[in-house]
Amino acid sequence: MEKRQANSKEDIKRHMARTETTNKRKMREGRKGEEGMYRQQEKTWGKTIVRKISKDSKRKQVGCVAENIKEGRKEKERKRKHVHEEKR
């Protein structure tokens, strides 16, 4: 009985494939809780806070940059309407 090398390339590949599938499963299960909810993790001072976010708010949310852009758009819209009124 010959000694097998501890981490042969095949072993590593097999292990990676297995962990990948479990990770995918965990992600699916995490989302299964409420339909259309994502889990978002935040690390703060060693504690991990897990918040659940609905998909539409996730689309809107790219930091608070999205919020600022939205405000800017509203402002532009207002100005455009204002100019429109003056032209009439």
Backbone as a chain_set.jsonl record, in Angstrom:
{"seq": "MEKRQANSKEDIKRHMARTETTNKRKMREGRKGEEGMYRQQEKTWGKTIVRKISKDSKRKQVGCVAENIKEGRKEKERKRKHVHEEKR", "coords": {"N": [[0.848, -1.2, 0.0], [0.887, 1.964, -1.122], [1.816, 5.253, -0.073], [-0.414, 7.917, -0.406], [-0.169, 11.052, -2.074], [-0.718, 13.996, -0.233], [-2.293, 16.35, -1.092], [-3.243, 15.976, -4.016], [-3.549, 17.083, -7.44], [-6.004, 16.288, -8.505], [-7.501, 15.785, -6.216], [-7.684, 18.351, -5.128], [-9.116, 19.661, -7.152], [-11.515, 18.203, -7.023], [-12.366, 18.827, -4.46], [-12.703, 21.609, -4.664], [-14.764, 21.736, -6.516], [-16.778, 20.586, -5.034], [-17.063, 22.375, -2.859], [-17.837, 24.611, -4.26], [-20.363, 23.901, -5.253], [-21.735, 23.573, -2.828], [-21.619, 26.155, -1.867], [-23.147, 27.504, -3.785], [-25.589, 26.285, -3.268], [-26.058, 27.134, -0.666], [-26.361, 29.857, -1.088], [-28.697, 29.884, -2.608], [-30.487, 28.826, -0.735], [-30.379, 30.794, 1.161], [-31.678, 32.862, -0.099], [-34.139, 31.823, -0.294], [-35.784, 32.31, 1.817], [-37.623, 34.738, 2.063], [-39.58, 35.457, -0.705], [-37.954, 36.857, -3.416], [-36.042, 38.248, -1.974], [-32.834, 39.47, -1.026], [-29.846, 38.584, 0.683], [-27.821, 40.731, 2.443], [-24.606, 41.29, 3.54], [-22.906, 42.972, 6.117], [-19.893, 44.022, 7.48], [-19.142, 45.096, 10.636], [-17.048, 46.213, 12.971], [-16.217, 43.576, 13.716], [-18.634, 42.288, 14.079], [-21.055, 40.652, 12.109], [-23.515, 41.914, 10.195], [-26.558, 40.95, 8.924], [-28.627, 41.903, 6.471], [-31.863, 41.945, 4.997], [-32.807, 42.529, 1.729], [-35.04, 43.793, -0.64], [-35.474, 42.862, -4.122], [-35.963, 44.963, -5.94], [-35.144, 47.241, -4.555], [-32.531, 46.641, -4.379], [-31.734, 46.887, -6.968], [-32.007, 49.624, -7.301], [-30.108, 50.437, -5.523], [-26.918, 51.435, -5.364], [-24.721, 51.945, -3.458], [-25.067, 55.197, -1.979], [-24.981, 56.599, -4.123], [-26.719, 56.169, -6.201], [-29.013, 57.295, -5.14], [-28.321, 60.002, -5.053], [-27.998, 60.478, -7.771], [-30.594, 60.082, -8.599], [-31.865, 62.207, -7.303], [-30.611, 64.308, -8.607], [-31.592, 63.906, -11.195], [-34.303, 64.443, -10.789], [-34.146, 67.124, -10.183], [-33.163, 68.173, -12.607], [-35.318, 67.546, -14.233], [-37.272, 69.196, -13.112], [-36.182, 71.734, -13.696], [-36.235, 71.64, -16.473], [-38.968, 71.502, -16.999], [-39.688, 73.956, -15.988], [-38.393, 75.757, -17.721], [-39.735, 75.05, -19.998], [-42.285, 75.976, -19.392], [-41.792, 78.738, -19.341], [-41.14, 79.247, -22.012], [-43.57, 78.948, -23.301]], "CA": [[0.0, 0.0, 0.0], [1.745, 3.147, -1.213], [1.231, 6.439, 0.545], [-0.897, 8.853, -1.404], [0.221, 12.44, -1.826], [-1.81, 14.6, 0.542], [-3.184, 17.151, -1.933], [-2.96, 15.85, -5.442], [-4.34, 18.051, -8.201], [-7.38, 15.785, -8.641], [-8.169, 16.009, -4.933], [-7.978, 19.778, -5.0], [-10.206, 19.956, -8.086], [-12.737, 17.607, -6.51], [-12.774, 19.594, -3.288], [-13.178, 22.918, -5.114], [-16.073, 21.551, -7.14], [-17.751, 20.313, -3.98], [-17.33, 23.601, -2.107], [-18.567, 25.522, -5.138], [-21.778, 23.516, -5.274], [-22.358, 23.865, -1.533], [-21.778, 27.607, -1.779], [-24.307, 27.864, -4.593], [-26.783, 25.829, -2.557], [-26.265, 28.018, 0.48], [-26.889, 31.129, -1.586], [-30.094, 29.657, -2.973], [-31.27, 28.66, 0.487], [-30.431, 32.093, 1.822], [-32.666, 33.688, -0.773], [-35.438, 31.174, -0.318], [-36.563, 32.771, 2.976], [-38.743, 35.496, 1.533], [-39.447, 35.471, -2.169], [-37.45, 38.126, -3.938], [-35.202, 38.98, -1.025], [-31.417, 39.142, -1.046], [-29.174, 38.828, 1.953], [-26.644, 41.578, 2.271], [-23.835, 41.246, 4.77], [-22.044, 44.111, 6.394], [-19.03, 43.766, 8.626], [-18.855, 46.287, 11.425], [-16.361, 45.946, 14.237], [-16.205, 42.169, 14.081], [-19.968, 41.692, 13.978], [-21.576, 40.625, 10.748], [-24.933, 42.227, 10.175], [-27.176, 40.458, 7.703], [-29.894, 42.592, 6.21], [-32.559, 41.407, 3.84], [-33.138, 43.635, 0.846], [-35.846, 43.324, -1.765], [-34.717, 42.937, -5.367], [-36.077, 46.266, -6.586], [-34.311, 48.218, -3.864], [-31.139, 46.294, -4.693], [-31.467, 47.479, -8.279], [-31.842, 51.069, -7.132], [-29.075, 50.796, -4.569], [-25.491, 51.215, -5.593], [-24.325, 52.936, -2.465], [-26.059, 56.257, -1.988], [-24.74, 57.297, -5.389], [-27.966, 56.07, -6.954], [-29.94, 58.259, -4.547], [-27.894, 61.324, -5.505], [-28.299, 60.574, -9.199], [-32.035, 60.22, -8.707], [-32.187, 63.579, -6.915], [-30.137, 65.147, -9.704], [-32.531, 63.761, -12.303], [-35.53, 65.17, -10.432], [-33.82, 68.54, -10.295], [-33.099, 68.46, -14.037], [-36.695, 67.467, -14.725], [-37.94, 70.413, -12.656], [-35.665, 72.872, -14.464], [-36.693, 71.518, -17.848], [-40.38, 71.874, -17.001], [-39.734, 75.383, -15.732], [-38.011, 76.397, -18.981], [-40.841, 74.755, -20.896], [-43.367, 76.895, -19.038], [-41.402, 80.088, -19.742], [-41.193, 79.351, -23.47], [-44.97, 79.133, -23.692]], "C": [[0.889, 1.258, 0.0], [1.03, 4.359, -0.608], [0.799, 7.416, -0.545], [-0.434, 10.255, -1.043], [-0.983, 13.167, -1.22], [-2.793, 15.368, -0.352], [-2.77, 17.013, -3.387], [-3.882, 16.801, -6.19], [-5.792, 17.619, -8.326], [-8.164, 16.032, -7.354], [-8.604, 17.462, -4.794], [-9.155, 20.145, -5.902], [-11.536, 19.459, -7.538], [-13.277, 18.429, -5.352], [-13.351, 20.943, -3.7], [-14.573, 22.796, -5.716], [-17.128, 21.36, -6.058], [-18.091, 21.588, -3.22], [-18.126, 24.581, -2.958], [-20.05, 25.193, -5.143], [-22.444, 23.82, -3.941], [-22.566, 25.365, -1.383], [-22.989, 28.064, -2.573], [-25.593, 27.487, -3.878], [-27.09, 26.756, -1.393], [-26.859, 29.347, 0.038], [-28.366, 30.992, -1.936], [-30.962, 29.579, -1.73], [-31.412, 29.984, 1.215], [-31.516, 32.957, 1.216], [-34.063, 33.112, -0.67], [-36.361, 31.722, 0.769], [-37.803, 33.554, 2.585], [-38.527, 35.589, 0.029], [-38.968, 36.85, -2.602], [-36.667, 38.929, -2.927], [-33.754, 38.53, -1.171], [-30.89, 39.325, 0.364], [-27.962, 39.691, 1.67], [-25.893, 41.599, 3.586], [-22.966, 42.474, 4.895], [-21.181, 43.747, 7.573], [-18.811, 45.076, 9.359], [-18.259, 45.85, 12.745], [-16.495, 44.486, 14.662], [-17.556, 41.499, 14.057], [-20.387, 41.705, 12.525], [-23.07, 40.854, 10.82], [-25.491, 41.719, 8.857], [-28.505, 41.155, 7.551], [-30.541, 41.95, 5.018], [-33.069, 42.58, 3.015], [-33.985, 43.086, -0.287], [-35.118, 43.606, -3.064], [-34.783, 44.325, -5.989], [-35.227, 47.306, -5.877], [-32.843, 47.916, -4.128], [-30.769, 46.897, -6.04], [-31.189, 48.962, -8.135], [-30.552, 51.39, -6.399], [-27.688, 50.431, -5.069], [-24.842, 52.266, -4.717], [-25.413, 53.989, -2.394], [-25.881, 57.072, -3.256], [-26.032, 57.323, -6.188], [-28.955, 57.113, -6.467], [-29.615, 59.662, -5.058], [-28.231, 61.529, -6.97], [-29.789, 60.82, -9.386], [-32.453, 61.664, -8.385], [-31.801, 64.538, -8.039], [-31.094, 65.115, -10.879], [-33.803, 64.55, -12.039], [-35.327, 66.668, -10.624], [-33.815, 68.971, -11.761], [-34.499, 68.531, -14.625], [-37.437, 68.762, -14.373], [-37.507, 71.619, -13.492], [-36.209, 72.852, -15.881], [-38.157, 71.943, -17.967], [-40.52, 73.388, -16.867], [-39.439, 76.158, -17.024], [-39.141, 76.244, -19.988], [-41.988, 75.732, -20.679], [-43.048, 78.304, -19.532], [-41.524, 80.27, -21.25], [-42.61, 79.565, -23.969], [-45.378, 80.554, -23.417]], "O": [[1.55, 1.566, 0.991], [-0.196, 4.458, -0.637], [1.549, 7.701, -1.478], [-0.32, 10.604, 0.132], [-2.12, 12.971, -1.648], [-3.987, 15.069, -0.364], [-2.031, 17.844, -3.916], [-4.878, 17.271, -5.64], [-6.703, 18.444, -8.265], [-9.327, 16.433, -7.386], [-9.731, 17.76, -4.398], [-10.076, 20.846, -5.482], [-12.545, 20.163, -7.572], [-14.475, 18.698, -5.264], [-14.366, 21.379, -3.157], [-15.448, 23.626, -5.469], [-18.23, 21.901, -6.149], [-19.262, 21.862, -2.96], [-18.986, 25.298, -2.446], [-20.894, 26.084, -5.051], [-23.588, 24.275, -3.91], [-23.578, 25.8, -0.832], [-23.766, 28.9, -2.112], [-26.562, 28.246, -3.871], [-28.244, 27.118, -1.163], [-27.744, 29.896, 0.696], [-29.179, 31.856, -1.611], [-32.034, 30.181, -1.667], [-32.45, 30.261, 1.817], [-32.198, 33.698, 1.923], [-35.051, 33.802, -0.92], [-37.583, 31.612, 0.659], [-38.922, 33.072, 2.764], [-37.403, 35.778, -0.435], [-39.519, 37.872, -2.196], [-36.626, 40.157, -3.004], [-33.481, 37.354, -1.411], [-31.419, 40.119, 1.142], [-27.178, 39.407, 0.764], [-26.472, 41.892, 4.632], [-22.374, 42.951, 3.926], [-21.678, 43.218, 8.567], [-18.348, 46.053, 8.772], [-18.92, 45.184, 13.543], [-16.837, 44.189, 15.806], [-17.636, 40.271, 14.018], [-20.107, 42.656, 11.795], [-23.8, 40.076, 11.434], [-24.954, 42.024, 7.792], [-29.397, 41.019, 8.389], [-29.855, 41.461, 4.12], [-33.684, 43.506, 3.544], [-33.679, 42.027, -0.835], [-34.25, 44.477, -3.119], [-33.783, 44.82, -6.509], [-34.645, 48.171, -6.53], [-32.005, 48.817, -4.107], [-29.646, 47.359, -6.24], [-30.27, 49.501, -8.752], [-29.96, 52.45, -6.598], [-27.34, 49.255, -5.179], [-24.464, 53.341, -5.183], [-26.567, 53.707, -2.717], [-26.533, 58.098, -3.45], [-26.402, 58.341, -6.772], [-29.651, 57.741, -7.264], [-30.508, 60.415, -5.447], [-28.688, 62.599, -7.372], [-30.204, 61.641, -10.205], [-33.273, 62.26, -9.083], [-32.55, 65.453, -8.381], [-31.381, 66.144, -11.49], [-34.323, 65.232, -12.922], [-36.189, 67.378, -11.143], [-34.386, 70.001, -12.116], [-34.829, 69.432, -15.396], [-38.131, 69.345, -15.206], [-38.333, 72.416, -13.937], [-36.594, 73.885, -16.43], [-38.541, 72.645, -18.903], [-41.345, 74.016, -17.529], [-40.155, 77.098, -17.369], [-39.466, 77.171, -20.73], [-42.582, 76.246, -21.627], [-43.916, 78.988, -20.075], [-41.96, 81.322, -21.718], [-42.828, 80.28, -24.947], [-46.522, 80.928, -23.673]]}, "num_chains": 1, "name": "protein.A"}
